[in-house]
Amino acid sequence: MKSELLSVVFFAVSLTTSAQEYIQVNFEGANPTISDFVWALLSEKVDDSDDGEEMMDESAVAFMQAWSQYRKGLPLEDGETITCDQKNGYVAFESRSEENLLKIEMCFWNEADGKHKLIAYNVASYYEGNFNAGTFDGITYYRYDNSAKKMAFCDDTDLPREMMDDDGSMISYSLPIAGKDIIAKYWNDEGEKKQKVLKWNGHKFD
C-alpha cells in the first residue's frame, strides 16, 4: 500500500515540475525575500493548475488563498495560520481540521558560490499527530540564480527527498525556522520511530 502511495506522489511531483523551465521572481530592493519566493512559486503552481497543464494541487491552492489573505492583512479561515519569518527566510502555512493537519513550509539557503539560492518547498500531512502522506506530500527543491532573477526546479540527486526508508518507514521533513539544517523524521506503523539532522554545507546536506 505504501509503495502504491509513493508512486502516486512521485507521479504528481513529476507532473508539477516537468513542464516548468523557470519561474521569474519579482521583488523590490536588492534581494528577494522568502515572501517573494512564496508568491512566485505559488502563482506558478496555481496558474498551471488553472490552465489544465497539471493535476490540481489542492494543498497549493489552499496555501495561495491563505497567502493572498495574509498579504492583504485580512483574517484567515478557521483553523489556518501563517508563520512568516523574513529575517530567517522561512514561511509555514498550517490548516487544521479535526484530527487532520496540513503543513506547508518554504525556506531558502544562500549557496557557497554566492551566485545561487536553494529553495525548499515541503508539504506534510498528519492525522492524529502521525505523518499520513497525501498525494502532493514531499519536499521539492528549486535553485534561484541571483543574476537572472529566476528559479527553476532542482533535481540534484544529493538533496534529501526520499519518502520511504529501506525498512518501509515513511519519511517526513521539517525545514529550519532558525539555523540551516533539515530534520528528517522516520515513521512506522506505531508512529514516529527516529529522526536525523541533515546539515547544510553550502550546497547540499550531509
Disulfide bonds with the S-S distance in Angstrom:
none
